[in-house]
Amino acid sequence: MAAICLPFCAGRCNLTLFFKEALPTRFLMNPLLRFIAELQDVSLLLWRSIVSLRHGPRYFAETLRQMDMIGVGSLPIVLLTGFFTGGVLVLQTYPTLEYYSLQNESGRSVATSLIRELGPVLSALMVSGRIGSAIAAELGSMVVSQQIEAMRALGTDPIRKLVVPRITALIMMLPLLTVAADIFGLIGGGIVANYIYGQDIHVFSESVRNGISTKDIIAGMVKPIFFGFIIGLVACHKGLSTSGGTVGVGRSVTNSVVTASIWVIIFDFFLAKALQYLLDIGRI
């Protein structure tokens, strides 16, 4: 596994390289050691990305290109996901609410579920599958074709040129995609409530307004920022650590999507708990 080390480390800080050279093969199968080595590589990549923000050049054109690919390119799949998620939420919850004579609160249940949890998480998972895999494949192909080494030979920092624009674009665009998914989810829920269960659309809209608070919106916008950061960092790390030719590129793409999706779900729990404490939310 290749790694990006700090300039003053000269490769000595690479735990993965240390494990490969100093430890027997049977220790490399230890999941804990592999996790520590990969965490170290990701931390170094994060540090290099932060440090590179202090100095030029800054590739704004590349950042805008990535924002277009991430935002505009992912919009259809995110809108479809949000629309049908909102529709199926009403489809499944309306009969239960009707049994307890609470069917007028269907909009509140959909709005709370979408804005607090499902909107950010599902949007992040869709973007992870589409964009995370694309970033890992692109950077992995550049590694195996030695384009990364050519960039270094020409004096261009790959971190500043390739990693920072992609992470920045994901952090900026994923919250906007989440807002679009939430809106279309509410539209989908309203259509299902109106055309399938005969609920007046004004009753549904009023329930949505009563169910949404400013704190819910803040929480729903904070999560995608962290999710975009996680997806970008994991995808760039997997791409830059590609080895083994074209087979390694496919392996990096798979690992990128799986790892980013798992971390999104794990961080969602801790973010939800932190936001409940900081914003005093959690009660419907």
C-alpha positions as semicolon CSV with decimal commas, in nm:
position;residue;x (nm);y (nm);z (nm)
1;M;0,000;0,000;0,000
2;A;0,145;0,335;-0,101
3;A;0,122;0,629;0,132
4;I;0,172;1,004;0,134
5;C;0,420;1,106;0,406
6;L;0,509;1,446;0,545
7;P;0,812;1,608;0,384
8;F;1,023;1,584;0,700
9;C;0,936;1,217;0,748
10;A;1,103;1,095;0,429
11;G;0,888;0,782;0,437
12;R;0,993;0,678;0,789
13;C;0,652;0,751;0,937
14;N;0,471;0,507;0,709
15;L;0,343;0,235;0,940
16;T;0,227;0,029;0,645
17;L;0,581;0,024;0,507
18;F;0,711;-0,062;0,854
19;F;0,470;-0,352;0,885
20;K;0,564;-0,486;0,544
21;E;0,938;-0,472;0,609
22;A;0,967;-0,549;0,980
23;L;0,681;-0,786;1,061
24;P;0,618;-1,142;0,947
25;T;0,345;-1,205;0,693
26;R;0,116;-1,359;0,953
27;F;0,106;-1,028;1,144
28;L;-0,011;-0,845;0,832
29;M;-0,333;-1,045;0,853
30;N;-0,404;-0,891;1,194
31;P;-0,705;-0,661;1,140
32;L;-0,599;-0,430;1,423
33;L;-0,251;-0,371;1,280
34;R;-0,393;-0,312;0,933
35;F;-0,649;-0,068;1,074
36;I;-0,378;0,125;1,263
37;A;-0,159;0,142;0,954
38;E;-0,443;0,266;0,734
39;L;-0,558;0,517;0,995
40;Q;-0,205;0,656;1,004
41;D;-0,197;0,692;0,625
42;V;-0,536;0,867;0,621
43;S;-0,425;1,101;0,900
44;L;-0,113;1,197;0,706
45;L;-0,318;1,261;0,395
46;L;-0,553;1,481;0,596
47;W;-0,262;1,675;0,745
48;R;-0,102;1,729;0,406
49;S;-0,435;1,851;0,270
50;I;-0,476;2,102;0,553
51;V;-0,119;2,226;0,523
52;S;-0,154;2,271;0,146
53;L;-0,440;2,517;0,201
54;R;-0,194;2,771;0,345
55;H;0,007;2,808;0,027
56;G;-0,061;2,844;-0,345
57;P;-0,126;2,765;-0,611
58;R;-0,495;2,706;-0,556
59;Y;-0,677;2,524;-0,833
60;F;-1,016;2,696;-0,838
61;A;-1,096;2,575;-1,190
62;E;-1,046;2,214;-1,083
63;T;-1,262;2,272;-0,776
64;L;-1,543;2,414;-0,991
65;R;-1,515;2,119;-1,229
66;Q;-1,547;1,877;-0,940
67;M;-1,843;2,071;-0,799
68;D;-2,018;2,042;-1,134
69;M;-1,949;1,669;-1,157
70;I;-2,055;1,605;-0,799
71;G;-2,352;1,841;-0,776
72;V;-2,509;1,841;-1,121
73;G;-2,402;1,487;-1,204
74;S;-2,542;1,339;-0,884
75;L;-2,864;1,541;-0,882
76;P;-3,089;1,291;-1,070
77;I;-3,006;0,991;-0,852
78;V;-3,032;1,196;-0,532
79;L;-3,369;1,343;-0,632
80;L;-3,507;1,000;-0,722
81;T;-3,383;0,858;-0,394
82;G;-3,540;1,139;-0,193
83;F;-3,872;1,132;-0,384
84;F;-3,937;0,761;-0,347
85;T;-3,806;0,751;0,010
86;G;-4,059;1,013;0,112
87;G;-4,330;0,828;-0,077
88;V;-4,258;0,492;0,083
89;L;-4,240;0,650;0,430
90;V;-4,598;0,774;0,393
91;L;-4,702;0,446;0,234
92;Q;-4,578;0,248;0,533
93;T;-4,659;0,484;0,821
94;Y;-4,997;0,624;0,719
95;P;-5,200;0,307;0,801
96;T;-5,041;0,288;1,147
97;L;-5,106;0,655;1,215
98;E;-5,462;0,614;1,092
99;Y;-5,516;0,325;1,335
100;Y;-5,437;0,564;1,621
101;S;-5,632;0,852;1,457
102;L;-5,307;1,043;1,398
103;Q;-5,313;1,040;1,018
104;N;-5,301;1,420;1,009
105;E;-4,948;1,396;1,152
106;S;-4,812;1,197;0,855
107;G;-4,633;1,504;0,722
108;R;-4,460;1,559;1,054
109;S;-4,329;1,201;1,064
110;V;-4,195;1,221;0,709
111;A;-4,035;1,562;0,759
112;T;-3,867;1,460;1,083
113;S;-3,733;1,133;0,942
114;L;-3,607;1,287;0,620
115;I;-3,450;1,604;0,750
116;R;-3,286;1,458;1,059
117;E;-3,166;1,122;0,929
118;L;-3,270;0,971;0,597
119;G;-3,200;1,271;0,378
120;P;-2,836;1,321;0,485
121;V;-2,753;0,950;0,513
122;L;-2,911;0,833;0,187
123;S;-2,768;1,126;-0,006
124;A;-2,423;1,049;0,134
125;L;-2,455;0,680;0,042
126;M;-2,564;0,765;-0,313
127;V;-2,277;1,011;-0,356
128;S;-2,036;0,761;-0,204
129;G;-2,137;0,501;-0,459
130;R;-2,120;0,736;-0,755
131;I;-1,852;0,994;-0,672
132;G;-1,640;0,801;-0,424
133;S;-1,592;0,521;-0,675
134;A;-1,516;0,769;-0,954
135;I;-1,251;0,949;-0,748
136;A;-1,086;0,623;-0,640
137;A;-1,086;0,493;-0,998
138;E;-0,947;0,817;-1,142
139;L;-0,667;0,854;-0,888
140;G;-0,593;0,483;-0,893
141;S;-0,555;0,487;-1,270
142;M;-0,320;0,784;-1,241
143;V;-0,111;0,594;-0,986
144;V;-0,073;0,274;-1,189
145;S;0,004;0,472;-1,505
146;Q;0,266;0,673;-1,311
147;Q;0,096;1,006;-1,378
148;I;0,126;1,093;-1,008
149;E;0,503;1,047;-1,024
150;A;0,514;1,258;-1,340
151;M;0,329;1,538;-1,159
152;R;0,583;1,529;-0,876
153;A;0,868;1,532;-1,128
154;L;0,721;1,846;-1,284
155;G;0,697;2,017;-0,943
156;T;0,320;1,982;-0,896
157;D;0,190;1,872;-0,559
158;P;-0,067;1,592;-0,616
159;I;-0,232;1,667;-0,282
160;R;-0,295;2,031;-0,372
161;K;-0,388;1,953;-0,732
162;L;-0,601;1,639;-0,691
163;V;-0,706;1,582;-0,330
164;V;-0,797;1,928;-0,198
165;P;-1,034;2,025;-0,486
166;R;-1,225;1,696;-0,457
167;I;-1,268;1,712;-0,081
168;T;-1,366;2,080;-0,099
169;A;-1,622;2,013;-0,372
170;L;-1,779;1,729;-0,174
171;I;-1,802;1,939;0,143
172;M;-1,973;2,220;-0,048
173;M;-2,207;2,019;-0,271
174;L;-2,332;1,737;-0,048
175;P;-2,536;1,970;0,181
176;L;-2,705;2,119;-0,126
177;L;-2,783;1,773;-0,261
178;T;-2,927;1,681;0,077
179;V;-3,158;1,983;0,072
180;A;-3,279;1,882;-0,275
181;A;-3,339;1,525;-0,156
182;D;-3,536;1,650;0,146
183;I;-3,756;1,873;-0,068
184;F;-3,832;1,600;-0,320
185;G;-3,892;1,355;-0,038
186;L;-4,159;1,582;0,108
187;I;-4,312;1,623;-0,237
188;G;-4,318;1,246;-0,283
189;G;-4,475;1,196;0,057
190;G;-4,741;1,459;-0,015
191;I;-4,829;1,298;-0,349
192;V;-4,868;0,953;-0,189
193;A;-5,074;1,092;0,100
194;N;-5,301;1,281;-0,138
195;Y;-5,350;1,038;-0,426
196;I;-5,339;0,705;-0,241
197;Y;-5,484;0,786;0,099
198;G;-5,694;1,089;0,003
199;Q;-5,541;1,327;0,254
200;D;-5,581;1,693;0,173
201;I;-5,253;1,840;0,058
202;H;-5,299;2,144;0,282
203;V;-5,331;1,918;0,588
204;F;-5,009;1,741;0,490
205;S;-4,827;2,072;0,431
206;E;-4,941;2,212;0,765
207;S;-4,820;1,897;0,938
208;V;-4,481;1,934;0,767
209;R;-4,449;2,295;0,880
210;N;-4,539;2,204;1,237
211;G;-4,288;1,919;1,236
212;I;-3,985;2,114;1,114
213;S;-3,784;2,335;1,345
214;T;-3,476;2,547;1,287
215;K;-3,272;2,304;1,493
216;D;-3,378;2,016;1,268
217;I;-3,263;2,208;0,961
218;I;-2,929;2,294;1,122
219;A;-2,873;1,930;1,217
220;G;-2,968;1,819;0,868
221;M;-2,714;2,057;0,716
222;V;-2,427;1,980;0,953
223;K;-2,424;1,606;0,887
224;P;-2,363;1,628;0,509
225;I;-2,059;1,848;0,567
226;F;-1,894;1,574;0,772
227;F;-2,015;1,303;0,535
228;G;-1,870;1,484;0,233
229;F;-1,539;1,518;0,414
230;I;-1,535;1,147;0,499
231;I;-1,624;1,036;0,146
232;G;-1,362;1,260;-0,014
233;L;-1,085;1,165;0,226
234;V;-1,150;0,790;0,202
235;A;-1,186;0,793;-0,177
236;C;-0,866;0,993;-0,229
237;H;-0,673;0,772;0,011
238;K;-0,790;0,451;-0,155
239;G;-0,710;0,590;-0,498
240;L;-0,361;0,710;-0,408
241;S;-0,278;0,385;-0,229
242;T;-0,361;0,173;-0,534
243;S;-0,114;-0,100;-0,625
244;G;-0,120;-0,406;-0,847
245;G;-0,210;-0,258;-1,184
246;T;-0,563;-0,253;-1,323
247;V;-0,674;-0,524;-1,081
248;G;-0,566;-0,297;-0,798
249;V;-0,779;-0,014;-0,937
250;G;-1,090;-0,229;-0,915
251;R;-0,997;-0,332;-0,563
252;S;-0,947;0,030;-0,461
253;V;-1,286;0,130;-0,603
254;T;-1,464;-0,146;-0,412
255;N;-1,280;-0,069;-0,088
256;S;-1,352;0,302;-0,127
257;V;-1,729;0,260;-0,157
258;V;-1,753;0,002;0,121
259;T;-1,527;0,187;0,364
260;A;-1,685;0,528;0,304
261;S;-2,038;0,387;0,342
262;I;-1,950;0,215;0,668
263;W;-1,788;0,527;0,811
264;V;-2,086;0,740;0,707
265;I;-2,321;0,512;0,899
266;I;-2,091;0,497;1,203
267;F;-2,036;0,873;1,215
268;D;-2,409;0,931;1,170
269;F;-2,475;0,775;1,509
270;F;-2,217;0,988;1,689
271;L;-2,316;1,303;1,504
272;A;-2,683;1,243;1,587
273;K;-2,597;1,201;1,955
274;A;-2,374;1,509;1,957
275;L;-2,636;1,722;1,782
276;Q;-2,906;1,602;2,020
277;Y;-2,693;1,723;2,308
278;L;-2,577;2,050;2,148
279;L;-2,909;2,154;1,990
280;D;-3,142;1,983;2,239
281;I;-3,329;1,792;1,971
282;G;-3,453;1,438;1,950
283;R;-3,813;1,461;2,063
284;I;-4,076;1,459;1,790
